[in-house]
Amino acid sequence: QVQLVESGGGLVQPGGSLRLSCAASGFTFSSYAMSWYRQAPGEQRDLVAAITSQFNTQYVDPVKGRFTIFRDNQRNTVYLQMNSLKPEDTAVYYCYAYTVSSDYWGQGTQVTVSA
C-alpha cells in the first residue's frame, strides 16, 4: 500500500537547522510531484515548498533563501533542508505526493523552534 513516512522533526533553537525526510513506497515516486506543507496550531495547512518530477522547485516567500527541497528518486525520498529556523516555523510538517490523477499525504512530523 501507499506510504509516506516523514522523519527528522524535533526541537531546535532559533537559528538552527533541521532536515526533514519523507520516504515513499507503494507508487511510482519518480512520476509524482512532491511537496511539503505545514500546519501550526489553529491555522490552516499551507504549502511550504514543492518539487516537480522534472526537479523544478517552488518556495513560499517566508522560507525563500532558508529552506531547500530536493529529491532522490533512487531512494524514493524527498527532503526539506531547513536553515536559519525561526519560532514562526513551528508547525507539523506534512509530505504530499500528487499527480493529476492521485495524491497522498504523510502523517506529519512536528518541528518546534524555541529557545
Backbone as CSV, one residue per row, in Angstrom:
resi,resn,N_x,N_y,N_z,CA_x,CA_y,CA_z,C_x,C_y,C_z
1,GLN,0.837,-1.187,0.000,0.000,0.000,0.000,0.882,1.250,0.000
2,VAL,0.253,2.369,-0.310,0.970,3.629,-0.372,1.350,4.087,1.039
3,GLN,2.595,4.494,1.171,3.058,5.062,2.430,3.957,6.256,2.165
4,LEU,3.763,7.284,2.954,4.677,8.424,3.020,5.032,8.582,4.488
5,VAL,6.293,8.391,4.804,6.722,8.395,6.200,7.726,9.515,6.402
6,GLU,7.293,10.545,7.154,8.167,11.671,7.453,9.023,11.382,8.684
7,SER,10.188,11.980,8.704,11.071,11.901,9.866,11.975,13.130,9.881
8,GLY,12.658,13.325,11.005,13.616,14.411,11.109,13.146,15.619,11.884
9,GLY,11.902,15.624,12.304,11.419,16.741,13.102,11.998,16.710,14.505
10,GLY,11.727,17.777,15.251,12.213,17.854,16.624,12.226,19.263,17.140
11,LEU,12.910,19.441,18.257,13.052,20.741,18.900,14.413,21.326,18.531
12,VAL,14.404,22.575,18.083,15.643,23.241,17.701,15.580,24.697,18.139
13,GLN,16.726,25.258,18.445,16.778,26.664,18.839,16.674,27.572,17.622
14,PRO,16.196,28.779,17.819,16.177,29.741,16.702,17.562,29.882,16.081
15,GLY,17.583,29.921,14.756,18.841,29.969,14.034,19.403,28.613,13.683
16,GLY,18.829,27.576,14.229,19.318,26.230,13.978,18.799,25.649,12.681
17,SER,19.148,24.375,12.452,18.784,23.681,11.208,18.190,22.319,11.509
18,LEU,17.334,21.885,10.600,16.807,20.535,10.611,16.669,20.073,9.167
19,ARG,16.764,18.764,8.971,16.479,18.196,7.667,15.348,17.184,7.831
20,LEU,14.246,17.436,7.155,13.131,16.504,7.142,13.274,15.549,5.961
21,SER,12.853,14.312,6.179,12.842,13.304,5.126,11.438,12.737,4.986
22,CYS,11.113,12.345,3.789,9.825,11.690,3.521,10.109,10.497,2.611
23,ALA,9.999,9.316,3.172,10.251,8.086,2.430,8.941,7.567,1.853
24,ALA,8.934,7.342,0.549,7.721,6.938,-0.153,7.789,5.481,-0.589
25,SER,6.632,4.847,-0.609,6.542,3.485,-1.121,5.121,3.229,-1.617
26,GLY,4.992,2.245,-2.504,3.675,1.853,-2.975,3.183,2.580,-4.212
27,PHE,4.005,3.464,-4.777,3.646,4.151,-6.019,4.932,4.541,-6.734
28,THR,4.791,4.974,-7.972,5.963,5.317,-8.786,6.439,6.721,-8.415
29,PHE,7.322,6.767,-7.456,7.762,8.031,-6.850,8.257,9.021,-7.900
30,SER,9.035,8.569,-8.842,9.667,9.488,-9.802,8.640,10.197,-10.684
31,SER,7.437,9.682,-10.777,6.396,10.281,-11.618,5.580,11.339,-10.894
32,TYR,5.779,11.455,-9.620,4.966,12.345,-8.793,5.701,13.627,-8.459
33,ALA,4.975,14.736,-8.483,5.467,15.943,-7.844,5.360,15.744,-6.335
34,MET,6.270,16.365,-5.606,6.298,16.220,-4.158,6.327,17.602,-3.524
35,SER,5.692,17.714,-2.392,5.732,18.989,-1.707,5.712,18.787,-0.199
36,TRP,6.045,19.860,0.490,5.958,19.934,1.943,4.952,21.016,2.305
37,TYR,4.074,20.670,3.215,3.117,21.608,3.787,3.397,21.697,5.294
38,ARG,2.857,22.718,5.902,2.948,22.811,7.356,1.660,23.388,7.920
39,GLN,1.401,22.996,9.163,0.189,23.445,9.840,0.517,23.764,11.290
40,ALA,0.385,25.040,11.627,0.577,25.482,13.001,-0.747,25.334,13.747
41,PRO,-0.706,25.257,15.078,-1.939,25.109,15.858,-2.954,26.210,15.543
42,GLY,-4.178,25.808,15.246,-5.225,26.772,14.957,-5.167,27.397,13.583
43,GLU,-4.228,26.945,12.764,-4.049,27.516,11.425,-4.382,26.476,10.360
44,GLN,-4.531,26.944,9.129,-4.749,26.020,8.033,-3.422,25.418,7.584
45,ARG,-3.516,24.357,6.821,-2.321,23.715,6.287,-1.886,24.477,5.040
46,ASP,-0.640,24.924,5.039,-0.124,25.765,3.954,1.064,25.128,3.257
47,LEU,1.166,25.407,1.977,2.305,24.947,1.198,3.587,25.638,1.670
48,VAL,4.668,24.864,1.732,5.984,25.412,2.067,6.888,25.394,0.839
49,ALA,6.993,24.228,0.211,7.882,24.071,-0.942,7.404,22.885,-1.766
50,ALA,7.759,22.911,-3.054,7.355,21.837,-3.958,8.470,21.561,-4.949
51,ILE,8.491,20.322,-5.429,9.450,19.927,-6.459,8.731,19.014,-7.438
52,THR,8.862,19.321,-8.717,8.173,18.521,-9.726,8.960,17.251,-10.046
53,SER,8.354,16.425,-10.875,9.049,15.221,-11.324,10.251,15.573,-12.200
54,GLN,10.261,16.804,-12.714,11.385,17.289,-13.509,12.363,18.107,-12.675
55,PHE,12.209,18.083,-11.373,13.128,18.722,-10.421,13.022,20.248,-10.401
56,ASN,11.925,20.794,-10.930,11.695,22.228,-10.769,11.165,22.484,-9.371
57,THR,11.644,23.546,-8.751,11.274,23.817,-7.362,10.514,25.127,-7.214
58,GLN,9.782,25.207,-6.124,8.969,26.380,-5.816,8.952,26.536,-4.305
59,TYR,9.031,27.792,-3.840,9.020,28.078,-2.401,8.061,29.222,-2.112
60,VAL,7.474,29.197,-0.931,6.691,30.358,-0.497,7.662,31.402,0.042
61,ASP,7.245,32.643,-0.003,8.151,33.739,0.331,8.779,33.640,1.723
62,PRO,8.032,33.238,2.761,8.632,33.230,4.107,9.818,32.281,4.269
63,VAL,9.986,31.312,3.371,11.064,30.343,3.530,12.133,30.464,2.449
64,LYS,11.930,31.347,1.482,12.918,31.507,0.412,14.270,31.906,0.982
65,GLY,15.302,31.235,0.512,16.652,31.520,0.979,17.027,30.785,2.244
66,ARG,16.047,30.151,2.911,16.322,29.417,4.144,16.065,27.909,3.989
67,PHE,15.060,27.547,3.214,14.689,26.147,3.036,15.059,25.688,1.631
68,THR,15.400,24.403,1.526,15.690,23.791,0.232,14.979,22.448,0.152
69,ILE,14.220,22.261,-0.911,13.577,20.971,-1.161,14.381,20.244,-2.238
70,PHE,14.607,18.960,-2.027,15.272,18.157,-3.044,14.797,16.718,-2.924
71,ARG,15.018,15.960,-3.984,14.522,14.594,-4.019,15.599,13.654,-4.525
72,ASP,15.502,12.414,-4.074,16.388,11.346,-4.514,15.499,10.219,-5.032
73,ASN,15.389,10.124,-6.328,14.493,9.118,-6.904,15.027,7.697,-6.736
74,GLN,16.310,7.561,-6.489,16.858,6.228,-6.226,16.419,5.718,-4.860
75,ARG,16.265,6.643,-3.926,15.850,6.284,-2.567,14.358,6.525,-2.322
76,ASN,13.640,7.000,-3.362,12.207,7.307,-3.202,11.972,8.213,-2.000
77,THR,12.782,9.236,-1.902,12.730,10.115,-0.736,12.795,11.576,-1.171
78,VAL,12.013,12.397,-0.515,12.088,13.842,-0.688,12.522,14.455,0.641
79,TYR,13.294,15.511,0.551,13.883,16.132,1.735,13.488,17.608,1.801
80,LEU,13.537,18.132,3.012,13.399,19.565,3.200,14.497,19.994,4.166
81,GLN,15.502,20.670,3.632,16.571,21.221,4.459,16.121,22.589,4.949
82,MET,16.085,22.746,6.253,15.608,23.987,6.854,16.723,24.612,7.663
83,ASN,17.149,25.795,7.251,18.203,26.545,7.929,17.648,27.847,8.484
84,SER,18.401,28.448,9.381,18.019,29.732,9.978,16.579,29.686,10.484
85,LEU,16.261,28.656,11.220,14.882,28.460,11.664,14.443,29.552,12.634
86,LYS,13.169,29.877,12.531,12.556,30.917,13.352,11.397,30.320,14.157
87,PRO,11.031,30.947,15.255,9.892,30.426,16.026,8.626,30.286,15.186
88,GLU,8.439,31.148,14.221,7.235,31.075,13.378,7.258,29.903,12.403
89,ASP,8.362,29.178,12.342,8.419,27.950,11.550,7.847,26.756,12.314
90,THR,7.528,26.946,13.568,6.972,25.874,14.381,5.640,25.396,13.805
91,ALA,5.556,24.102,13.537,4.352,23.529,12.925,4.538,22.022,12.782
92,VAL,3.460,21.349,12.420,3.571,19.980,11.941,3.800,20.059,10.429
93,TYR,4.829,19.372,9.978,5.200,19.387,8.564,4.733,18.079,7.905
94,TYR,4.065,18.240,6.774,3.487,17.096,6.055,4.090,16.974,4.666
95,CYS,4.313,15.758,4.274,4.760,15.422,2.934,3.522,15.129,2.078
96,TYR,3.552,15.552,0.813,2.395,15.386,-0.081,2.908,14.993,-1.456
97,ALA,2.343,13.925,-1.994,2.689,13.433,-3.324,1.471,13.595,-4.223
98,TYR,1.662,14.052,-5.449,0.496,14.281,-6.297,0.824,14.182,-7.782
99,THR,-0.181,13.725,-8.516,-0.226,13.829,-9.959,-1.633,14.325,-10.303
100,VAL,-1.960,14.364,-11.553,-3.292,14.840,-11.937,-4.366,13.836,-11.545
101,SER,-3.970,12.594,-11.282,-4.972,11.555,-11.037,-4.986,11.022,-9.604
102,SER,-3.973,11.307,-8.830,-3.946,10.778,-7.470,-3.046,11.612,-6.583
103,ASP,-3.301,11.504,-5.282,-2.470,12.235,-4.334,-2.483,11.523,-2.991
104,TYR,-1.403,11.750,-2.230,-1.222,11.066,-0.955,-0.580,12.005,0.054
105,TRP,-0.969,11.822,1.325,-0.402,12.604,2.419,0.357,11.699,3.378
106,GLY,1.395,12.254,3.975,2.051,11.595,5.084,1.363,11.942,6.385
107,GLN,1.886,11.392,7.476,1.240,11.564,8.779,1.732,12.796,9.522
108,GLY,2.820,13.385,9.054,3.323,14.618,9.656,4.431,14.386,10.662
109,THR,5.273,15.401,10.801,6.328,15.396,11.797,6.396,16.781,12.439
110,GLN,6.528,16.806,13.752,6.494,18.077,14.493,7.847,18.753,14.455
111,VAL,7.829,20.038,14.132,9.013,20.890,14.220,8.702,22.010,15.201
112,THR,9.528,22.132,16.222,9.357,23.182,17.223,10.636,23.994,17.300
113,VAL,10.507,25.290,17.082,11.653,26.202,17.138,11.467,27.090,18.358
114,SER,12.310,26.869,19.348,12.150,27.580,20.608,13.473,27.612,21.353
115,ALA,13.688,28.711,22.090,14.868,28.814,22.926,14.637,28.104,24.256
